[in-house]
Amino acid sequence: MKPDEIRKMSREDRIRRLNELRLELIKLRMQAHLGTLPNPARIRNIKRDIARILTIMREEELSAKKGK
């Protein structure tokens, strides 16, 4: 997921996507623990997407505070 795509999303969509990614990460970690994970790189990509969403949300929060 690219930062531009995330910025175009509404706040509610970002929160929904963030929750979906966190749930998927939990499932993938369980698969990794059991040894049935087909693509280990997927965990890293999901963690990066979560970080991107959180970063953009924080940037918008700070810019809103600065604008007041």
N, C-alpha and C positions, 0 to 999 in steps of 0.2 A: 504494500500500500504506500503510495507516494504522498508526501506532505501536502501537495496541492489538492489531492483528492480529499484529504482529511479536512482541509480548510473550507472546502465547498460544502461539507456536511453541516447539518444543523447540530446544535448542542445535544439535542435528544438522540439524534442518530449516532453521534460520537459515543455517548454514554452506552447506548445499546450495543454498538460494535465492540466497545471496550469490555463489556460484560461477556459477550460472545467469545471474544479472544481469551479472556481469563478462564472461562469454562473449558474451552478447547485445550488450553495449556495444561489444566489439571488432568484432563483425559490423556493427553500425550505423555505427561510425566508418569501417570499410572502405567501406561503401555511400556514406557522405557524401563520402569521398575520391574515389570513382569517379563521383559525381554521380547515383546511382540511389536516393537515400534518399527514400522517399515522405512520411515524417513527421519532420521535424527536431526537433520538440519531444519526441519519444520519448527522445532522447539525454539531455536535461535531466531527464526524469522518472526514467529509470533511474539516473542519477547521484545523484539525491535519495534514491531507495530504497536504494541502496548505503550512502549516508551515514546514513540512518535505522537500518539494520541494524547498522552498525558502532557507532553511538552507543549503541544499546540494549545491545549486547554489552559495551561499555566500562562503561556504568552498572552492569550486573550484576556485572562483574568488580570494580569499585570497592566496591560494596556488600558483596560477599563478603569482601573484604579488611578492610573496616571492621567487619564483624560478628565477625571473629576475635579 
